[in-house]
């Protein structure tokens, strides 16, 4: 994270760069146009007409069912401020380095922040459970223990843990100097680590705004300094953070030694090599050795040892008579009938903190049985409209496409690839202006159903902004009359798609004799955006649109997409940048909708 971003956060005016709110596009804005702007349908001329909720549908029907979006007037447009729900969504995208993140203004009174769910939680959980059931955690136990000892010796720390993050828990698969087997994901440090762009280092957990009141800091194991690296599982060209290799101290004396985690990253990779191999990682020799040790241990007749084994399997008996909620089920730090009360947290406090990071449960109740995406978008728009008093709410999709060319030697040997796979951005040659297209997935209010949108530039500008744009009609219009019928609106992106580059001419064989080296002729045939997938990164493009295509160049098409929640009202100042609570609630509900339909 840059120093300037930190300064903005500390001054309570922060908007962090993220896929939710990405940094400014490197594609030249001068090369942008809207495909729908070419529509011959006239705009809604409202300078001499009074349009309200009673007759807006009539006027839009007269204009071929087209709703003209507002112009990009600086006097009317402001940026959406950073709220709790926006911050939590950006935090969960995996694009921020979380080691030294200042406290945003929306969290000034926060004493502990629960880690939000990653954007790829469903797929991540699938592979986490797969690795958790791998028998190599038993058969390779000695090798795993050696890795932990090396980590402790290298960093001179108190203890370490290797954990997997399941749906509700942090399950500790191996540990040294730690008397816990699992803990709630709600208070897990490793739950934050799997969300970080790289590693996570917290120099003083008693002062960090996310952890200072965490039960793991205030009580056993009294974590003062923490370092962790994600355990990555590679499959089908993608990487999933399934867990964490972490180190901790109960003092801050050696905290600087835990800052450089390159060695711990290498140990994490070696760990996965032990767990995952061609034949489930287990040789017959390992199995026989493990079975032999178990037999000797069982024959010893040690009641204490058998009790510990049973306790690790099913947990210990604990009293449930108090009004508190037990966080740890198998920590082993209390007797069978006298649990360790340091490991409790007030149930009401826990529930309150969870609600802070979640949207309304009503959204789940309304949409959980709706499988049709259009029907779901309509019902959700209706819910937002009625709950918050907007006159029209719509879920809108924006697609962009643009033509580029690059020398073949700098182009990846794929027909379709993510823009981040292209290393030589500066060698891209822009061949055409960007085309913008939008469609309404579902909307509700003012009897507006299947309508088209005109003037997509406001939507594109909202994707360029960190968290979206707010519009409020100005009383003093300039020469350019604003034909937007509503007086107040918010355009908030909630899901960005991966920016992809697609070859114009598909190549099946990337051999030296392939037709890739031939000159690709430019055609004037218009291209429509292709399919996109979740994610997001923008491209660098030269400002020149007249560069000639040279030999041995590949024609590419750049595709990107984004989804918005658009809330519109006939009331002046219905939504403003100062109305943080309203924006926070709308976006939190939208995140529930997003998770249900896997945007």
C-alpha positions as CSV (number, residue, x, y, z in Angstrom):
1,X,0.0,0.0,0.0
2,X,1.4,3.4,-1.0
3,X,2.2,6.1,1.5
4,X,-0.3,8.4,-0.1
5,X,-3.1,5.9,0.4
6,X,-2.1,5.5,4.1
7,X,-2.2,9.2,4.5
8,X,-5.7,9.4,3.1
9,X,-6.9,6.7,5.4
10,X,-5.4,8.3,8.4
11,X,-7.1,11.6,7.4
12,X,-10.5,9.8,7.3
13,X,-10.8,10.4,3.6
14,X,-9.7,7.1,2.3
15,X,-10.6,5.1,-0.7
16,X,-8.4,2.1,-1.1
17,X,-7.6,0.7,-4.6
18,X,-9.2,-2.7,-5.2
19,X,-11.0,-4.8,-7.7
20,X,-14.2,-3.6,-6.0
21,X,-12.9,-0.1,-6.5
22,X,-9.9,-0.4,-8.8
23,X,-7.3,2.2,-9.4
24,X,-7.7,4.5,-12.3
25,X,-7.8,2.8,-15.7
26,X,-4.6,3.0,-17.8
27,X,-6.7,3.0,-20.9
28,X,-6.9,6.4,-22.3
29,X,-10.2,8.1,-21.4
30,X,-10.0,10.0,-24.7
31,X,-10.5,6.8,-26.5
32,X,-13.9,6.0,-24.9
33,X,-17.3,6.0,-26.6
34,X,-20.6,4.5,-25.7
35,X,-22.2,2.2,-28.3
36,X,-25.6,3.0,-27.0
37,X,-24.9,6.7,-27.5
38,X,-25.3,6.0,-31.2
39,X,-29.0,5.3,-30.7
40,X,-31.4,7.5,-32.8
41,X,-33.9,7.6,-29.9
42,X,-34.2,11.2,-28.7
43,X,-33.4,12.0,-25.0
44,X,-36.0,13.0,-22.6
45,X,-36.3,16.8,-22.8
46,X,-37.4,17.9,-19.4
47,X,-36.5,21.6,-19.4
48,X,-40.2,22.4,-20.1
49,X,-41.9,19.4,-18.6
50,X,-42.6,18.3,-15.1
51,X,-41.7,14.6,-14.8
52,X,-42.5,12.7,-11.6
53,X,-43.3,9.2,-10.5
54,X,-46.8,9.4,-12.0
55,X,-45.8,10.1,-15.6
56,X,-42.2,9.1,-16.0
57,X,-43.1,5.7,-17.4
58,X,-45.3,7.4,-20.0
59,X,-42.5,9.6,-21.2
60,X,-40.0,6.8,-21.3
61,X,-42.4,4.6,-23.3
62,X,-42.7,7.5,-25.8
63,X,-38.9,7.5,-26.1
64,X,-38.7,3.9,-27.2
65,X,-38.2,2.7,-23.6
66,X,-34.8,4.3,-23.2
67,X,-33.7,6.0,-19.9
68,X,-31.0,8.5,-20.5
69,X,-28.5,8.5,-17.7
70,X,-27.0,11.8,-16.3
71,X,-24.2,13.7,-18.0
72,X,-20.8,13.9,-16.4
73,X,-21.1,17.4,-15.0
74,X,-18.6,18.0,-12.2
75,X,-21.1,20.2,-10.4
76,X,-23.5,17.3,-10.1
77,X,-21.2,14.3,-9.5
78,X,-19.5,13.3,-6.3
79,X,-17.6,10.2,-5.2
80,X,-19.2,7.5,-3.0
81,X,-17.5,7.7,0.4
82,X,-15.8,4.7,2.1
83,X,-18.2,2.9,4.4
84,X,-17.9,-0.2,6.5
85,X,-19.5,-2.5,4.0
86,X,-17.4,-1.0,1.1
87,X,-14.2,-1.4,3.1
88,X,-15.0,-5.0,4.1
89,X,-15.8,-6.0,0.5
90,X,-12.6,-4.4,-0.7
91,X,-10.7,-6.1,2.2
92,X,-12.0,-9.5,1.1
93,X,-10.8,-9.1,-2.5
94,X,-7.2,-10.1,-1.8
95,X,-5.7,-7.0,-3.5
96,X,-4.5,-5.1,-0.5
97,X,-1.4,-5.7,1.5
98,X,-2.9,-6.0,5.0
99,X,0.3,-5.9,7.1
100,X,0.1,-2.2,8.0
101,X,-3.3,-1.0,7.0
102,X,-4.4,2.2,8.8
103,X,-7.8,2.4,10.5
104,X,-10.4,4.0,8.1
105,X,-12.8,6.6,9.4
106,X,-15.7,4.2,9.3
107,X,-13.9,2.0,11.9
108,X,-12.7,4.7,14.3
109,X,-14.5,3.0,17.2
110,X,-13.6,-0.5,16.3
111,X,-11.6,-2.6,18.8
112,X,-11.7,-5.9,16.8
113,X,-12.5,-6.7,13.2
114,X,-13.7,-10.2,12.1
115,X,-12.1,-11.4,8.9
116,X,-14.6,-11.2,6.0
117,X,-15.1,-14.1,3.6
118,X,-12.8,-14.2,0.5
119,X,-14.4,-13.5,-2.9
120,X,-13.7,-17.1,-4.0
121,X,-14.9,-18.7,-0.7
122,X,-17.0,-21.5,-2.3
123,X,-14.2,-22.8,-4.5
124,X,-11.6,-22.2,-1.7
125,X,-13.6,-24.3,0.8
126,X,-13.9,-27.2,-1.6
127,X,-10.1,-27.5,-1.9
128,X,-9.6,-26.8,1.9
129,X,-11.7,-29.8,2.8
130,X,-9.9,-31.9,0.2
131,X,-6.5,-31.1,1.7
132,X,-7.8,-31.4,5.3
133,X,-8.8,-35.0,4.6
134,X,-5.4,-35.9,3.1
135,X,-3.7,-38.7,5.1
136,X,-0.3,-37.1,4.7
137,X,-1.0,-34.9,7.7
138,X,-0.4,-38.2,9.7
139,X,2.0,-40.1,7.5
140,X,4.3,-37.0,7.0
141,X,4.0,-35.7,10.5
142,X,7.8,-35.9,11.2
143,X,8.6,-34.0,8.1
144,X,6.0,-31.3,8.9
145,X,7.4,-31.0,12.5
146,X,10.9,-30.5,11.1
147,X,9.5,-27.6,9.0
148,X,8.0,-26.0,12.1
149,X,11.2,-26.4,14.1
150,X,13.2,-24.8,11.2
151,X,10.8,-21.8,11.2
152,X,11.0,-21.3,15.0
153,X,14.8,-21.6,14.9
154,X,15.2,-19.2,12.0
155,X,12.9,-16.5,13.3
156,X,13.6,-17.1,17.0
157,X,9.9,-17.0,17.9
158,X,7.9,-18.5,20.7
159,X,5.7,-20.9,18.6
160,X,4.1,-21.7,15.3
161,X,1.0,-23.2,13.8
162,X,-0.1,-24.7,10.5
163,X,-3.8,-24.2,10.1
164,X,-6.6,-24.7,7.5
165,X,-9.5,-22.2,7.4
166,X,-12.8,-24.1,7.1
167,X,-16.3,-22.6,6.9
168,X,-16.5,-21.6,10.6
169,X,-13.2,-22.6,12.2
170,X,-9.5,-22.3,12.0
171,X,-8.4,-26.0,12.3
172,X,-4.8,-26.3,13.6
173,X,-3.2,-29.3,11.8
174,X,0.2,-29.0,13.4
175,X,1.6,-26.8,16.2
176,X,4.5,-26.1,18.4
177,X,4.1,-24.4,21.9
178,X,0.4,-23.9,21.3
179,X,-2.2,-25.7,23.4
180,X,-5.1,-25.2,21.0
181,X,-6.6,-27.5,18.3
182,X,-9.0,-25.0,16.7
183,X,-10.7,-21.7,17.2
184,X,-13.6,-19.7,15.7
185,X,-12.9,-18.2,12.3
186,X,-14.5,-15.0,13.7
187,X,-11.4,-14.3,15.9
188,X,-8.8,-16.0,13.7
189,X,-5.6,-14.2,12.7
190,X,-5.1,-16.6,9.9
191,X,-8.5,-15.6,8.5
192,X,-7.0,-12.2,7.8
193,X,-3.8,-13.7,6.3
194,X,-5.6,-15.6,3.6
195,X,-7.1,-12.3,2.4
196,X,-3.8,-10.4,2.2
197,X,-2.2,-9.7,-1.2
198,X,1.0,-11.2,0.1
199,X,1.9,-12.0,3.7
200,X,0.6,-10.6,7.0
201,X,2.8,-9.1,9.7
202,X,1.3,-7.4,12.8
203,X,4.1,-5.8,14.9
204,X,2.0,-5.1,18.0
205,X,-1.4,-6.9,18.2
206,X,-2.3,-4.9,21.3
207,X,-2.3,-1.7,19.3
208,X,-3.6,-2.8,15.9
209,X,-7.2,-1.7,15.5
210,X,-8.2,-5.1,14.1
211,X,-6.8,-7.2,16.9
212,X,-6.4,-5.2,20.1
213,X,-9.5,-6.7,21.8
214,X,-9.2,-10.1,20.2
215,X,-9.5,-13.0,22.8
216,X,-6.3,-14.5,21.4
217,X,-4.5,-11.2,22.4
218,X,-6.3,-10.5,25.7
219,X,-6.2,-14.1,26.7
220,X,-4.3,-17.3,25.9
221,X,-2.0,-17.6,23.9
222,X,-1.5,-13.8,24.5
223,X,-0.3,-13.0,20.9
224,X,1.7,-9.8,20.8
225,X,3.5,-10.2,17.5
226,X,2.1,-12.2,14.6
227,X,3.4,-13.3,11.1
228,X,1.7,-15.5,8.6
229,X,2.0,-16.7,5.0
230,X,-0.9,-18.2,3.1
231,X,-0.8,-21.9,2.3
232,X,-1.6,-22.0,-1.4
233,X,-3.2,-24.8,-3.3
234,X,-2.5,-24.7,-7.1
235,X,-5.1,-26.3,-9.4
236,X,-6.0,-25.7,-13.0
237,X,-3.8,-22.6,-13.2
238,X,-5.4,-21.0,-10.2
239,X,-4.2,-20.5,-6.7
240,X,-6.4,-20.8,-3.5
241,X,-5.4,-19.7,0.0
242,X,-6.6,-22.7,2.0
243,X,-4.8,-22.0,5.2
244,X,-1.8,-20.4,6.9
245,X,1.7,-21.1,8.2
246,X,2.0,-18.7,11.1
247,X,4.5,-17.6,13.8
248,X,3.8,-15.7,17.0
249,X,5.3,-14.3,20.2
250,X,3.8,-13.2,23.4
251,X,6.2,-10.2,23.5
252,X,7.3,-7.7,20.9
253,X,11.1,-8.1,21.6
254,X,12.0,-9.9,18.3
255,X,9.3,-8.4,16.1
256,X,11.7,-7.2,13.4
257,X,12.9,-10.7,12.8
258,X,9.3,-11.7,11.8
259,X,9.0,-9.0,9.2
260,X,10.9,-10.7,6.3
261,X,8.9,-13.8,5.5
262,X,10.6,-15.1,2.4
263,X,12.0,-18.1,4.2
264,X,8.6,-18.9,5.7
265,X,7.1,-18.8,2.2
266,X,9.6,-21.4,1.1
267,X,8.7,-23.6,4.1
268,X,5.0,-23.2,3.2
269,X,5.8,-24.4,-0.4
270,X,7.7,-27.4,0.9
271,X,4.8,-28.2,3.2
272,X,2.4,-28.5,0.3
273,X,4.9,-30.7,-1.5
274,X,4.7,-33.1,1.4
275,X,0.9,-33.0,1.6
276,X,0.2,-33.1,-2.2
277,X,2.0,-35.5,-4.5
278,X,1.2,-37.9,-7.3
279,X,-0.1,-40.8,-5.2
280,X,-1.7,-38.9,-2.2
281,X,1.8,-38.5,-0.9
282,X,2.0,-41.8,1.0
283,X,4.4,-44.7,0.4
284,X,3.8,-48.2,1.7
285,X,6.8,-47.8,3.9
286,X,5.3,-44.6,5.6
287,X,2.0,-46.4,6.1
288,X,3.7,-49.5,7.7
289,X,5.8,-47.3,10.0
290,X,2.8,-45.2,11.1
291,X,0.7,-48.3,11.8
292,X,3.6,-49.9,13.7
293,X,3.9,-46.9,16.0
294,X,0.2,-46.8,16.6
295,X,0.3,-50.5,17.6
296,X,3.1,-50.0,20.0
297,X,1.4,-47.0,21.5
298,X,-1.9,-48.9,21.9
299,X,-0.2,-51.9,23.5
300,X,1.4,-49.7,26.2
301,X,-1.9,-49.6,28.0
302,X,-1.4,-45.9,28.9
303,X,-4.7,-44.6,30.1
304,X,-3.5,-41.0,29.9
305,X,-2.3,-41.3,26.3
306,X,-5.5,-42.9,25.2
307,X,-7.5,-40.2,27.0
308,X,-5.5,-37.5,25.1
309,X,-6.1,-39.3,21.8
310,X,-9.8,-39.5,22.5
311,X,-10.0,-35.9,23.5
312,X,-8.3,-34.8,20.3
313,X,-10.9,-36.7,18.4
314,X,-14.1,-35.6,20.0
315,X,-13.1,-32.6,22.2
316,X,-13.6,-32.2,25.9
317,X,-16.8,-31.9,27.9
318,X,-17.7,-28.4,28.8
319,X,-20.3,-26.6,30.9
320,X,-23.0,-24.8,28.9
321,X,-24.9,-23.3,31.8
322,X,-23.6,-19.8,31.5
323,X,-25.0,-17.1,29.2
324,X,-21.7,-17.0,27.2
325,X,-20.8,-18.6,23.9
326,X,-17.7,-20.9,23.9
327,X,-15.2,-20.1,21.2
328,X,-12.9,-23.0,21.5
329,X,-14.2,-26.6,21.4
330,X,-11.0,-28.6,21.6
331,X,-8.4,-26.4,23.2
332,X,-7.4,-28.8,26.0
333,X,-6.7,-25.9,28.3
334,X,-9.3,-26.8,30.9
335,X,-10.4,-29.9,32.7
336,X,-13.3,-32.1,31.6
337,X,-15.7,-30.1,33.7
338,X,-13.9,-26.8,34.3
339,X,-13.4,-25.0,31.0
340,X,-11.0,-22.1,30.7
341,X,-13.1,-18.9,30.9
342,X,-10.4,-16.8,29.3
343,X,-11.6,-18.4,26.1
344,X,-15.1,-17.0,26.2
345,X,-16.5,-14.0,24.6
346,X,-19.9,-12.4,25.2
347,X,-22.4,-13.9,22.8
348,X,-24.3,-10.6,22.3
349,X,-21.1,-8.8,21.5
350,X,-20.1,-11.5,19.0
351,X,-23.5,-11.3,17.3
352,X,-23.3,-7.5,17.1
353,X,-19.9,-7.6,15.5
354,X,-21.0,-10.2,13.0
355,X,-24.0,-8.1,12.0
356,X,-21.7,-5.1,11.4
357,X,-20.1,-6.9,8.5
358,X,-23.3,-8.4,7.0
359,X,-26.3,-7.3,5.1
360,X,-30.0,-7.9,5.9
361,X,-31.2,-11.5,6.4
362,X,-34.4,-10.5,4.6
363,X,-32.4,-10.7,1.3
364,X,-31.7,-14.4,1.9
365,X,-35.3,-15.1,2.8
366,X,-36.6,-13.4,-0.4
367,X,-34.0,-14.8,-2.8
368,X,-32.8,-18.2,-1.5
369,X,-35.3,-20.2,-3.6
370,X,-35.1,-17.9,-6.8
371,X,-32.9,-19.5,-9.4
372,X,-33.8,-17.2,-12.3
373,X,-31.2,-14.4,-12.3
374,X,-33.6,-11.8,-13.9
375,X,-36.3,-12.7,-11.4
376,X,-33.7,-12.4,-8.6
377,X,-32.5,-9.0,-9.9
378,X,-36.1,-7.7,-10.0
379,X,-37.0,-8.9,-6.5
380,X,-33.8,-7.5,-5.0
381,X,-34.4,-4.2,-6.7
382,X,-37.9,-4.1,-5.4
383,X,-36.6,-4.9,-1.9
384,X,-34.0,-2.0,-2.0
385,X,-36.6,0.4,-3.5
386,X,-39.2,-0.3,-0.8
387,X,-36.8,-0.6,2.2
388,X,-34.9,2.7,1.5
389,X,-37.5,4.7,-0.4
390,X,-35.9,4.9,-3.9
391,X,-38.2,5.6,-6.9
392,X,-36.3,3.3,-9.2
393,X,-33.6,0.7,-8.5
394,X,-31.9,-1.5,-11.1
395,X,-29.1,-4.0,-11.3
396,X,-27.1,-3.0,-14.4
397,X,-24.3,-4.8,-16.3
398,X,-21.7,-2.8,-18.2
399,X,-19.5,-4.4,-20.9
400,X,-16.5,-2.8,-22.5
401,X,-14.3,-3.9,-25.5
402,X,-11.4,-2.4,-27.3
403,X,-9.0,-3.5,-30.1
404,X,-5.3,-3.7,-29.6
405,X,-2.2,-5.2,-31.3
406,X,1.1,-6.4,-30.0
407,X,4.2,-8.1,-31.4
408,X,3.8,-11.9,-31.3
409,X,6.9,-12.5,-29.2
410,X,5.3,-10.5,-26.3
411,X,2.0,-12.2,-26.5
412,X,1.2,-15.3,-24.3
413,X,0.7,-18.6,-26.2
414,X,-3.0,-18.6,-25.5
415,X,-6.1,-17.6,-27.4
416,X,-7.7,-16.0,-24.3
417,X,-5.8,-14.8,-21.3
418,X,-6.0,-12.4,-18.4
419,X,-4.5,-9.0,-18.9
420,X,-2.3,-9.5,-15.9
421,X,-0.6,-12.4,-17.7
422,X,0.7,-9.8,-20.2
423,X,4.0,-8.4,-19.0
424,X,4.7,-5.9,-21.7
425,X,1.8,-3.5,-21.4
426,X,3.8,-0.6,-22.9
427,X,4.1,-2.5,-26.2
428,X,0.3,-2.6,-26.8
429,X,-0.9,-0.6,-29.7
430,X,-4.4,0.8,-29.5
431,X,-6.3,0.3,-32.7
432,X,-9.8,1.7,-31.9
433,X,-11.9,3.5,-29.4
434,X,-13.4,1.7,-26.5
435,X,-17.0,0.6,-26.9
436,X,-19.4,0.6,-24.0
437,X,-22.6,-1.4,-23.8
438,X,-25.0,-1.8,-20.9
439,X,-28.1,-3.7,-20.0
440,X,-30.6,-3.8,-17.1
441,X,-30.6,-7.3,-15.5
442,X,-33.6,-6.3,-13.4
443,X,-35.3,-3.2,-12.1
444,X,-38.2,-2.0,-10.0
445,X,-40.1,1.3,-9.6
446,X,-42.3,3.8,-11.5
447,X,-43.6,0.9,-13.6
448,X,-40.2,0.8,-15.4
449,X,-39.4,-2.8,-16.3
450,X,-37.7,-3.7,-19.6
451,X,-35.9,-0.4,-20.5
452,X,-32.7,0.4,-22.2
453,X,-30.0,2.8,-21.0
454,X,-28.5,5.7,-22.9
455,X,-25.2,7.5,-22.1
456,X,-23.1,4.8,-20.5
457,X,-20.2,7.2,-19.7
458,X,-21.5,7.8,-16.2
459,X,-21.2,4.0,-15.6
460,X,-17.7,3.8,-17.0
461,X,-16.7,6.7,-14.9
462,X,-18.1,4.9,-11.8
463,X,-15.9,1.9,-12.6
464,X,-12.9,4.2,-12.8
465,X,-13.8,5.6,-9.4
466,X,-12.9,3.6,-6.3
467,X,-16.4,3.0,-4.9
468,X,-18.8,4.6,-7.4
469,X,-20.5,7.9,-8.0
470,X,-23.4,9.9,-6.6
471,X,-25.5,12.3,-8.7
472,X,-27.6,15.2,-7.6
473,X,-29.2,17.5,-10.1
474,X,-27.9,21.0,-10.1
475,X,-30.4,23.9,-10.0
476,X,-28.3,25.9,-12.4
477,X,-27.7,23.9,-15.6
478,X,-25.1,24.9,-18.2
479,X,-25.6,24.9,-21.9
480,X,-25.7,21.1,-22.0
481,X,-29.2,20.2,-20.7
482,X,-29.2,17.2,-18.4
483,X,-32.0,14.9,-19.6
484,X,-31.9,12.6,-16.6
485,X,-35.4,12.5,-15.2
486,X,-34.4,11.7,-11.6
487,X,-33.0,14.4,-9.3
488,X,-30.7,12.1,-7.2
489,X,-29.0,8.8,-7.9
490,X,-26.1,6.5,-6.8
491,X,-24.2,4.2,-9.2
492,X,-22.2,1.7,-7.0
493,X,-20.2,-1.1,-8.6
494,X,-20.4,-4.3,-6.6
495,X,-18.7,-6.9,-8.8
496,X,-15.9,-6.3,-11.4
497,X,-15.0,-8.9,-14.0
498,X,-11.5,-10.1,-15.1
499,X,-10.1,-8.0,-17.8
500,X,-9.3,-10.4,-20.6
501,X,-7.4,-10.2,-23.9
502,X,-8.6,-12.4,-26.8
503,X,-6.9,-13.2,-30.0
504,X,-8.8,-12.0,-33.1
505,X,-7.5,-15.0,-35.1
506,X,-7.5,-18.2,-33.1
507,X,-4.3,-20.3,-33.2
508,X,-4.6,-24.0,-32.5
509,X,-0.9,-24.9,-33.0
510,X,1.7,-22.5,-31.5
511,X,4.5,-24.0,-33.4
512,X,7.2,-21.9,-35.2
513,X,5.3,-22.6,-38.4
514,X,2.0,-21.3,-37.2
515,X,0.3,-18.4,-38.9
516,X,1.0,-16.2,-35.9
517,X,3.9,-14.6,-37.6
518,X,1.9,-13.5,-40.6
519,X,0.5,-10.0,-40.9
520,X,-3.0,-9.8,-39.5
521,X,-5.2,-7.6,-41.6
522,X,-7.4,-5.1,-39.9
523,X,-11.1,-5.3,-40.5
524,X,-13.6,-2.6,-39.8
525,X,-16.2,-5.1,-38.7
526,X,-17.5,-4.1,-35.3
527,X,-16.9,-6.5,-32.5
528,X,-19.1,-7.2,-29.5
529,X,-17.8,-7.9,-26.0
530,X,-17.1,-11.5,-25.2
531,X,-17.9,-13.4,-22.1
532,X,-16.1,-12.3,-18.9
533,X,-15.3,-13.8,-15.5
534,X,-15.0,-12.3,-12.0
535,X,-11.9,-10.3,-11.2
536,X,-10.5,-7.2,-12.7
537,X,-7.4,-5.4,-14.0
538,X,-7.0,-2.6,-16.5
539,X,-4.5,-2.2,-19.3
540,X,-2.0,0.4,-20.3
541,X,-2.6,1.7,-23.8
542,X,-0.7,4.4,-25.8
543,X,-2.7,7.6,-26.5
544,X,-2.1,7.2,-30.3
545,X,-4.9,5.6,-32.2
546,X,-3.2,5.8,-35.6
547,X,-0.3,3.4,-35.0
548,X,0.2,1.1,-37.9
549,X,0.2,-2.6,-37.4
550,X,3.6,-4.1,-38.2
551,X,4.5,-7.6,-39.3
552,X,4.6,-10.4,-36.7
553,X,1.9,-8.7,-34.6
554,X,-1.2,-10.2,-33.1
555,X,-4.6,-8.5,-33.0
556,X,-6.2,-8.6,-29.6
557,X,-9.6,-7.6,-28.2
558,X,-9.8,-6.3,-24.6
559,X,-12.9,-7.3,-22.7
560,X,-14.0,-6.1,-19.3
561,X,-17.3,-6.0,-17.4
562,X,-18.8,-4.6,-14.2
563,X,-22.1,-4.9,-12.3
564,X,-23.8,-1.9,-10.5
565,X,-26.6,-1.3,-8.1
566,X,-28.2,1.9,-9.4
567,X,-30.6,3.7,-7.0
568,X,-32.6,6.7,-8.3
569,X,-35.0,9.2,-6.7
570,X,-37.1,12.2,-7.6
571,X,-36.2,13.7,-4.2
572,X,-33.3,16.2,-4.1
573,X,-30.4,15.1,-2.1
574,X,-31.9,11.6,-1.4
575,X,-28.4,10.2,-1.3
576,X,-25.3,12.3,-0.7
577,X,-21.7,11.6,0.2
578,X,-22.5,12.5,3.8
579,X,-25.3,9.9,4.1
580,X,-22.8,7.2,5.0
581,X,-25.3,5.0,6.9
582,X,-27.7,4.7,3.9
583,X,-24.8,3.8,1.4
584,X,-23.4,1.3,3.9
585,X,-26.8,-0.5,4.3
586,X,-27.5,-0.6,0.6
587,X,-24.1,-2.0,-0.3
588,X,-24.2,-4.5,2.6
589,X,-27.5,-5.9,1.3
590,X,-26.1,-5.9,-2.3
591,X,-23.2,-8.0,-1.1
592,X,-25.6,-10.7,0.2
593,X,-27.3,-10.6,-3.3
594,X,-23.9,-10.9,-4.9
595,X,-23.0,-14.0,-2.9
596,X,-26.3,-15.7,-3.6
597,X,-25.9,-15.3,-7.4
598,X,-22.1,-15.7,-7.4
599,X,-21.2,-12.6,-9.4
